[in-house]
C-alpha cells in the first residue's frame, strides 16, 4: 500500500520477479484500501502483502 500524490491510498500486486501485475484504484481511506486488498487476497490465497509508506 502507498499514498499517491492526490492523497489517496492504493495498492499494487507484484510477481516474484518484481513486475507489477495489478494496480488498484485510489481509495479515500486506508481502511477502504485494506478492504480492497482483503478482497483480492480471498481470491488469491497465499499472496504476500507488503505495506509501503
mmCIF file of the N, C-alpha and C atoms, coordinates in Angstrom:
data_MODEL
# 
_entry.id   MODEL 
# 
loop_
_atom_site.group_PDB 
_atom_site.id 
_atom_site.type_symbol 
_atom_site.label_atom_id 
_atom_site.label_alt_id 
_atom_site.label_comp_id 
_atom_site.label_asym_id 
_atom_site.label_entity_id 
_atom_site.label_seq_id 
_atom_site.pdbx_PDB_ins_code 
_atom_site.Cartn_x 
_atom_site.Cartn_y 
_atom_site.Cartn_z 
_atom_site.occupancy 
_atom_site.B_iso_or_equiv 
_atom_site.pdbx_formal_charge 
_atom_site.auth_seq_id 
_atom_site.auth_comp_id 
_atom_site.auth_asym_id 
_atom_site.auth_atom_id 
_atom_site.pdbx_PDB_model_num 
ATOM 1   N N  . UNK A 1 1  ? 0.837   -1.173  0.000   1.00 0.00 ? 1  UNK A N  1 
ATOM 2   C CA . UNK A 1 1  ? 0.000   0.000   0.000   1.00 0.00 ? 1  UNK A CA 1 
ATOM 3   C C  . UNK A 1 1  ? 0.882   1.236   0.000   1.00 0.00 ? 1  UNK A C  1 
ATOM 4   N N  . UNK A 1 2  ? 0.362   2.269   -0.638  1.00 0.00 ? 2  UNK A N  1 
ATOM 5   C CA . UNK A 1 2  ? 1.076   3.537   -0.634  1.00 0.00 ? 2  UNK A CA 1 
ATOM 6   C C  . UNK A 1 2  ? 0.065   4.660   -0.816  1.00 0.00 ? 2  UNK A C  1 
ATOM 7   N N  . UNK A 1 3  ? 0.496   5.878   -0.533  1.00 0.00 ? 3  UNK A N  1 
ATOM 8   C CA . UNK A 1 3  ? -0.347  7.051   -0.721  1.00 0.00 ? 3  UNK A CA 1 
ATOM 9   C C  . UNK A 1 3  ? 0.131   7.771   -1.972  1.00 0.00 ? 3  UNK A C  1 
ATOM 10  N N  . UNK A 1 4  ? -0.801  8.037   -2.891  1.00 0.00 ? 4  UNK A N  1 
ATOM 11  C CA . UNK A 1 4  ? -0.426  8.705   -4.139  1.00 0.00 ? 4  UNK A CA 1 
ATOM 12  C C  . UNK A 1 4  ? -0.363  10.221  -3.946  1.00 0.00 ? 4  UNK A C  1 
ATOM 13  N N  . UNK A 1 5  ? -0.026  10.942  -4.996  1.00 0.00 ? 5  UNK A N  1 
ATOM 14  C CA . UNK A 1 5  ? 0.131   12.396  -4.920  1.00 0.00 ? 5  UNK A CA 1 
ATOM 15  C C  . UNK A 1 5  ? -1.167  13.110  -4.570  1.00 0.00 ? 5  UNK A C  1 
ATOM 16  N N  . UNK A 1 6  ? -2.303  12.490  -4.870  1.00 0.00 ? 6  UNK A N  1 
ATOM 17  C CA . UNK A 1 6  ? -3.608  13.080  -4.559  1.00 0.00 ? 6  UNK A CA 1 
ATOM 18  C C  . UNK A 1 6  ? -4.045  12.779  -3.128  1.00 0.00 ? 6  UNK A C  1 
ATOM 19  N N  . UNK A 1 7  ? -3.214  12.019  -2.384  1.00 0.00 ? 7  UNK A N  1 
ATOM 20  C CA . UNK A 1 7  ? -3.538  11.684  -1.007  1.00 0.00 ? 7  UNK A CA 1 
ATOM 21  C C  . UNK A 1 7  ? -4.415  10.457  -0.855  1.00 0.00 ? 7  UNK A C  1 
ATOM 22  N N  . UNK A 1 8  ? -4.613  9.718   -1.946  1.00 0.00 ? 8  UNK A N  1 
ATOM 23  C CA . UNK A 1 8  ? -5.426  8.504   -1.886  1.00 0.00 ? 8  UNK A CA 1 
ATOM 24  C C  . UNK A 1 8  ? -4.540  7.283   -1.659  1.00 0.00 ? 8  UNK A C  1 
ATOM 25  N N  . UNK A 1 9  ? -5.117  6.284   -1.017  1.00 0.00 ? 9  UNK A N  1 
ATOM 26  C CA . UNK A 1 9  ? -4.404  5.027   -0.770  1.00 0.00 ? 9  UNK A CA 1 
ATOM 27  C C  . UNK A 1 9  ? -4.589  4.099   -1.958  1.00 0.00 ? 9  UNK A C  1 
ATOM 28  N N  . UNK A 1 10 ? -3.526  3.424   -2.338  1.00 0.00 ? 10 UNK A N  1 
ATOM 29  C CA . UNK A 1 10 ? -3.547  2.491   -3.466  1.00 0.00 ? 10 UNK A CA 1 
ATOM 30  C C  . UNK A 1 10 ? -2.716  1.265   -3.110  1.00 0.00 ? 10 UNK A C  1 
ATOM 31  N N  . UNK A 1 11 ? -2.918  0.194   -3.875  1.00 0.00 ? 11 UNK A N  1 
ATOM 32  C CA . UNK A 1 11 ? -2.068  -0.981  -3.704  1.00 0.00 ? 11 UNK A CA 1 
ATOM 33  C C  . UNK A 1 11 ? -1.662  -1.519  -5.057  1.00 0.00 ? 11 UNK A C  1 
ATOM 34  N N  . UNK A 1 12 ? -0.547  -2.246  -5.063  1.00 0.00 ? 12 UNK A N  1 
ATOM 35  C CA . UNK A 1 12 ? -0.035  -2.923  -6.257  1.00 0.00 ? 12 UNK A CA 1 
ATOM 36  C C  . UNK A 1 12 ? 0.228   -4.373  -5.893  1.00 0.00 ? 12 UNK A C  1 
ATOM 37  N N  . UNK A 1 13 ? 0.051   -5.239  -6.860  1.00 0.00 ? 13 UNK A N  1 
ATOM 38  C CA . UNK A 1 13 ? 0.471   -6.628  -6.698  1.00 0.00 ? 13 UNK A CA 1 
ATOM 39  C C  . UNK A 1 13 ? 1.623   -6.855  -7.655  1.00 0.00 ? 13 UNK A C  1 
ATOM 40  N N  . UNK A 1 14 ? 2.687   -7.466  -7.123  1.00 0.00 ? 14 UNK A N  1 
ATOM 41  C CA . UNK A 1 14 ? 3.875   -7.730  -7.923  1.00 0.00 ? 14 UNK A CA 1 
ATOM 42  C C  . UNK A 1 14 ? 4.129   -9.223  -8.001  1.00 0.00 ? 14 UNK A C  1 
ATOM 43  N N  . UNK A 1 15 ? 4.655   -9.644  -9.149  1.00 0.00 ? 15 UNK A N  1 
ATOM 44  C CA . UNK A 1 15 ? 5.081   -11.028 -9.337  1.00 0.00 ? 15 UNK A CA 1 
ATOM 45  C C  . UNK A 1 15 ? 6.409   -11.227 -8.610  1.00 0.00 ? 15 UNK A C  1 
ATOM 46  N N  . UNK A 1 16 ? 6.820   -12.469 -8.478  1.00 0.00 ? 16 UNK A N  1 
ATOM 47  C CA . UNK A 1 16 ? 8.089   -12.760 -7.791  1.00 0.00 ? 16 UNK A CA 1 
ATOM 48  C C  . UNK A 1 16 ? 9.278   -12.070 -8.442  1.00 0.00 ? 16 UNK A C  1 
ATOM 49  N N  . UNK A 1 17 ? 9.190   -11.799 -9.741  1.00 0.00 ? 17 UNK A N  1 
ATOM 50  C CA . UNK A 1 17 ? 10.291  -11.135 -10.438 1.00 0.00 ? 17 UNK A CA 1 
ATOM 51  C C  . UNK A 1 17 ? 10.249  -9.616  -10.280 1.00 0.00 ? 17 UNK A C  1 
ATOM 52  N N  . UNK A 1 18 ? 9.282   -9.107  -9.500  1.00 0.00 ? 18 UNK A N  1 
ATOM 53  C CA . UNK A 1 18 ? 9.187   -7.675  -9.243  1.00 0.00 ? 18 UNK A CA 1 
ATOM 54  C C  . UNK A 1 18 ? 8.286   -6.918  -10.194 1.00 0.00 ? 18 UNK A C  1 
ATOM 55  N N  . UNK A 1 19 ? 7.811   -7.584  -11.229 1.00 0.00 ? 19 UNK A N  1 
ATOM 56  C CA . UNK A 1 19 ? 6.941   -6.924  -12.202 1.00 0.00 ? 19 UNK A CA 1 
ATOM 57  C C  . UNK A 1 19 ? 5.568   -6.660  -11.586 1.00 0.00 ? 19 UNK A C  1 
ATOM 58  N N  . UNK A 1 20 ? 5.057   -5.434  -11.770 1.00 0.00 ? 20 UNK A N  1 
ATOM 59  C CA . UNK A 1 20 ? 3.717   -5.097  -11.286 1.00 0.00 ? 20 UNK A CA 1 
ATOM 60  C C  . UNK A 1 20 ? 2.707   -5.796  -12.186 1.00 0.00 ? 20 UNK A C  1 
ATOM 61  N N  . UNK A 1 21 ? 1.834   -6.588  -11.567 1.00 0.00 ? 21 UNK A N  1 
ATOM 62  C CA . UNK A 1 21 ? 0.844   -7.329  -12.347 1.00 0.00 ? 21 UNK A CA 1 
ATOM 63  C C  . UNK A 1 21 ? -0.575  -6.819  -12.124 1.00 0.00 ? 21 UNK A C  1 
ATOM 64  N N  . UNK A 1 22 ? -0.768  -5.969  -11.109 1.00 0.00 ? 22 UNK A N  1 
ATOM 65  C CA . UNK A 1 22 ? -2.089  -5.385  -10.868 1.00 0.00 ? 22 UNK A CA 1 
ATOM 66  C C  . UNK A 1 22 ? -1.929  -4.113  -10.050 1.00 0.00 ? 22 UNK A C  1 
ATOM 67  N N  . UNK A 1 23 ? -2.762  -3.130  -10.340 1.00 0.00 ? 23 UNK A N  1 
ATOM 68  C CA . UNK A 1 23 ? -2.792  -1.894  -9.568  1.00 0.00 ? 23 UNK A CA 1 
ATOM 69  C C  . UNK A 1 23 ? -4.238  -1.585  -9.206  1.00 0.00 ? 23 UNK A C  1 
ATOM 70  N N  . UNK A 1 24 ? -4.414  -0.908  -8.100  1.00 0.00 ? 24 UNK A N  1 
ATOM 71  C CA . UNK A 1 24 ? -5.767  -0.598  -7.644  1.00 0.00 ? 24 UNK A CA 1 
ATOM 72  C C  . UNK A 1 24 ? -6.176  0.807   -8.049  1.00 0.00 ? 24 UNK A C  1 
ATOM 73  N N  . UNK A 1 25 ? -7.446  1.064   -7.861  1.00 0.00 ? 25 UNK A N  1 
ATOM 74  C CA . UNK A 1 25 ? -7.952  2.424   -7.954  1.00 0.00 ? 25 UNK A CA 1 
ATOM 75  C C  . UNK A 1 25 ? -7.520  3.171   -6.698  1.00 0.00 ? 25 UNK A C  1 
ATOM 76  N N  . UNK A 1 26 ? -7.731  4.473   -6.644  1.00 0.00 ? 26 UNK A N  1 
ATOM 77  C CA . UNK A 1 26 ? -7.437  5.241   -5.444  1.00 0.00 ? 26 UNK A CA 1 
ATOM 78  C C  . UNK A 1 26 ? -8.582  5.126   -4.454  1.00 0.00 ? 26 UNK A C  1 
ATOM 79  N N  . UNK A 1 27 ? -8.248  4.957   -3.191  1.00 0.00 ? 27 UNK A N  1 
ATOM 80  C CA . UNK A 1 27 ? -9.237  4.866   -2.115  1.00 0.00 ? 27 UNK A CA 1 
ATOM 81  C C  . UNK A 1 27 ? -9.088  6.081   -1.211  1.00 0.00 ? 27 UNK A C  1 
ATOM 82  N N  . UNK A 1 28 ? -10.190 6.612   -0.743  1.00 0.00 ? 28 UNK A N  1 
ATOM 83  C CA . UNK A 1 28 ? -10.169 7.795   0.125   1.00 0.00 ? 28 UNK A CA 1 
ATOM 84  C C  . UNK A 1 28 ? -9.580  7.494   1.495   1.00 0.00 ? 28 UNK A C  1 
ATOM 85  N N  . UNK A 1 29 ? -9.749  6.255   1.972   1.00 0.00 ? 29 UNK A N  1 
ATOM 86  C CA . UNK A 1 29 ? -9.238  5.893   3.297   1.00 0.00 ? 29 UNK A CA 1 
ATOM 87  C C  . UNK A 1 29 ? -8.364  4.646   3.205   1.00 0.00 ? 29 UNK A C  1 
ATOM 88  N N  . UNK A 1 30 ? -7.447  4.513   4.167   1.00 0.00 ? 30 UNK A N  1 
ATOM 89  C CA . UNK A 1 30 ? -6.610  3.316   4.229   1.00 0.00 ? 30 UNK A CA 1 
ATOM 90  C C  . UNK A 1 30 ? -7.460  2.087   4.508   1.00 0.00 ? 30 UNK A C  1 
ATOM 91  N N  . UNK A 1 31 ? -8.514  2.265   5.326   1.00 0.00 ? 31 UNK A N  1 
ATOM 92  C CA . UNK A 1 31 ? -9.398  1.136   5.643   1.00 0.00 ? 31 UNK A CA 1 
ATOM 93  C C  . UNK A 1 31 ? -10.064 0.604   4.384   1.00 0.00 ? 31 UNK A C  1 
ATOM 94  N N  . UNK A 1 32 ? -10.505 1.488   3.510   1.00 0.00 ? 32 UNK A N  1 
ATOM 95  C CA . UNK A 1 32 ? -11.122 1.054   2.252   1.00 0.00 ? 32 UNK A CA 1 
ATOM 96  C C  . UNK A 1 32 ? -10.111 0.340   1.369   1.00 0.00 ? 32 UNK A C  1 
ATOM 97  N N  . UNK A 1 33 ? -8.886  0.844   1.362   1.00 0.00 ? 33 UNK A N  1 
ATOM 98  C CA . UNK A 1 33 ? -7.830  0.209   0.580   1.00 0.00 ? 33 UNK A CA 1 
ATOM 99  C C  . UNK A 1 33 ? -7.550  -1.193  1.114   1.00 0.00 ? 33 UNK A C  1 
ATOM 100 N N  . UNK A 1 34 ? -7.475  -1.324  2.430   1.00 0.00 ? 34 UNK A N  1 
ATOM 101 C CA . UNK A 1 34 ? -7.254  -2.643  3.029   1.00 0.00 ? 34 UNK A CA 1 
ATOM 102 C C  . UNK A 1 34 ? -8.397  -3.596  2.703   1.00 0.00 ? 34 UNK A C  1 
ATOM 103 N N  . UNK A 1 35 ? -9.622  -3.084  2.635   1.00 0.00 ? 35 UNK A N  1 
ATOM 104 C CA . UNK A 1 35 ? -10.755 -3.923  2.233   1.00 0.00 ? 35 UNK A CA 1 
ATOM 105 C C  . UNK A 1 35 ? -10.559 -4.427  0.810   1.00 0.00 ? 35 UNK A C  1 
ATOM 106 N N  . UNK A 1 36 ? -10.027 -3.570  -0.066  1.00 0.00 ? 36 UNK A N  1 
ATOM 107 C CA . UNK A 1 36 ? -9.730  -3.987  -1.432  1.00 0.00 ? 36 UNK A CA 1 
ATOM 108 C C  . UNK A 1 36 ? -8.666  -5.068  -1.471  1.00 0.00 ? 36 UNK A C  1 
ATOM 109 N N  . UNK A 1 37 ? -7.618  -4.893  -0.666  1.00 0.00 ? 37 UNK A N  1 
ATOM 110 C CA . UNK A 1 37 ? -6.564  -5.907  -0.573  1.00 0.00 ? 37 UNK A CA 1 
ATOM 111 C C  . UNK A 1 37 ? -7.151  -7.221  -0.068  1.00 0.00 ? 37 UNK A C  1 
ATOM 112 N N  . UNK A 1 38 ? -7.960  -7.148  0.986   1.00 0.00 ? 38 UNK A N  1 
ATOM 113 C CA . UNK A 1 38 ? -8.571  -8.358  1.548   1.00 0.00 ? 38 UNK A CA 1 
ATOM 114 C C  . UNK A 1 38 ? -9.431  -9.074  0.520   1.00 0.00 ? 38 UNK A C  1 
ATOM 115 N N  . UNK A 1 39 ? -10.147 -8.317  -0.280  1.00 0.00 ? 39 UNK A N  1 
ATOM 116 C CA . UNK A 1 39 ? -10.989 -8.912  -1.317  1.00 0.00 ? 39 UNK A CA 1 
ATOM 117 C C  . UNK A 1 39 ? -10.156 -9.694  -2.321  1.00 0.00 ? 39 UNK A C  1 
ATOM 118 N N  . UNK A 1 40 ? -9.041  -9.118  -2.739  1.00 0.00 ? 40 UNK A N  1 
ATOM 119 C CA . UNK A 1 40 ? -8.170  -9.809  -3.690  1.00 0.00 ? 40 UNK A CA 1 
ATOM 120 C C  . UNK A 1 40 ? -7.514  -11.016 -3.026  1.00 0.00 ? 40 UNK A C  1 
ATOM 121 N N  . UNK A 1 41 ? -7.092  -10.857 -1.785  1.00 0.00 ? 41 UNK A N  1 
ATOM 122 C CA . UNK A 1 41 ? -6.428  -11.968 -1.080  1.00 0.00 ? 41 UNK A CA 1 
ATOM 123 C C  . UNK A 1 41 ? -7.348  -13.170 -0.930  1.00 0.00 ? 41 UNK A C  1 
ATOM 124 N N  . UNK A 1 42 ? -8.634  -12.930 -0.741  1.00 0.00 ? 42 UNK A N  1 
ATOM 125 C CA . UNK A 1 42 ? -9.587  -14.037 -0.627  1.00 0.00 ? 42 UNK A CA 1 
ATOM 126 C C  . UNK A 1 42 ? -9.627  -14.851 -1.914  1.00 0.00 ? 42 UNK A C  1 
ATOM 127 N N  . UNK A 1 43 ? -9.359  -14.173 -3.028  1.00 0.00 ? 43 UNK A N  1 
ATOM 128 C CA . UNK A 1 43 ? -9.369  -14.841 -4.324  1.00 0.00 ? 43 UNK A CA 1 
ATOM 129 C C  . UNK A 1 43 ? -7.978  -15.269 -4.774  1.00 0.00 ? 43 UNK A C  1 
ATOM 130 N N  . UNK A 1 44 ? -6.960  -14.936 -3.989  1.00 0.00 ? 44 UNK A N  1 
ATOM 131 C CA . UNK A 1 44 ? -5.573  -15.320 -4.295  1.00 0.00 ? 44 UNK A CA 1 
ATOM 132 C C  . UNK A 1 44 ? -4.889  -15.742 -3.005  1.00 0.00 ? 44 UNK A C  1 
ATOM 133 N N  . UNK A 1 45 ? -5.306  -16.873 -2.431  1.00 0.00 ? 45 UNK A N  1 
ATOM 134 C CA . UNK A 1 45 ? -4.721  -17.302 -1.157  1.00 0.00 ? 45 UNK A CA 1 
ATOM 135 C C  . UNK A 1 45 ? -3.209  -17.486 -1.267  1.00 0.00 ? 45 UNK A C  1 
ATOM 136 N N  . UNK A 1 46 ? -2.539  -17.123 -0.210  1.00 0.00 ? 46 UNK A N  1 
ATOM 137 C CA . UNK A 1 46 ? -1.089  -17.260 -0.178  1.00 0.00 ? 46 UNK A CA 1 
ATOM 138 C C  . UNK A 1 46 ? -0.347  -16.037 -0.671  1.00 0.00 ? 46 UNK A C  1 
ATOM 139 N N  . UNK A 1 47 ? -1.073  -15.017 -1.136  1.00 0.00 ? 47 UNK A N  1 
ATOM 140 C CA . UNK A 1 47 ? -0.416  -13.810 -1.621  1.00 0.00 ? 47 UNK A CA 1 
ATOM 141 C C  . UNK A 1 47 ? 0.163   -13.032 -0.447  1.00 0.00 ? 47 UNK A C  1 
ATOM 142 N N  . UNK A 1 48 ? 1.387   -12.563 -0.597  1.00 0.00 ? 48 UNK A N  1 
ATOM 143 C CA . UNK A 1 48 ? 2.038   -11.772 0.443   1.00 0.00 ? 48 UNK A CA 1 
ATOM 144 C C  . UNK A 1 48 ? 1.640   -10.315 0.282   1.00 0.00 ? 48 UNK A C  1 
ATOM 145 N N  . UNK A 1 49 ? 1.365   -9.634  1.387   1.00 0.00 ? 49 UNK A N  1 
ATOM 146 C CA . UNK A 1 49 ? 1.035   -8.213  1.364   1.00 0.00 ? 49 UNK A CA 1 
ATOM 147 C C  . UNK A 1 49 ? 2.143   -7.463  2.078   1.00 0.00 ? 49 UNK A C  1 
ATOM 148 N N  . UNK A 1 50 ? 2.696   -6.436  1.414   1.00 0.00 ? 50 UNK A N  1 
ATOM 149 C CA . UNK A 1 50 ? 3.757   -5.629  1.990   1.00 0.00 ? 50 UNK A CA 1 
ATOM 150 C C  . UNK A 1 50 ? 3.275   -4.193  2.040   1.00 0.00 ? 50 UNK A C  1 
ATOM 151 N N  . UNK A 1 51 ? 3.309   -3.577  3.222   1.00 0.00 ? 51 UNK A N  1 
ATOM 152 C CA . UNK A 1 51 ? 2.878   -2.193  3.382   1.00 0.00 ? 51 UNK A CA 1 
ATOM 153 C C  . UNK A 1 51 ? 4.076   -1.283  3.171   1.00 0.00 ? 51 UNK A C  1 
ATOM 154 N N  . UNK A 1 52 ? 3.921   -0.307  2.274   1.00 0.00 ? 52 UNK A N  1 
ATOM 155 C CA . UNK A 1 52 ? 4.998   0.626   1.967   1.00 0.00 ? 52 UNK A CA 1 
ATOM 156 C C  . UNK A 1 52 ? 4.463   2.037   2.137   1.00 0.00 ? 52 UNK A C  1 
ATOM 157 N N  . UNK A 1 53 ? 5.046   2.790   3.070   1.00 0.00 ? 53 UNK A N  1 
ATOM 158 C CA . UNK A 1 53 ? 4.585   4.167   3.305   1.00 0.00 ? 53 UNK A CA 1 
ATOM 159 C C  . UNK A 1 53 ? 5.524   5.173   2.730   1.00 0.00 ? 53 UNK A C  1 
# 
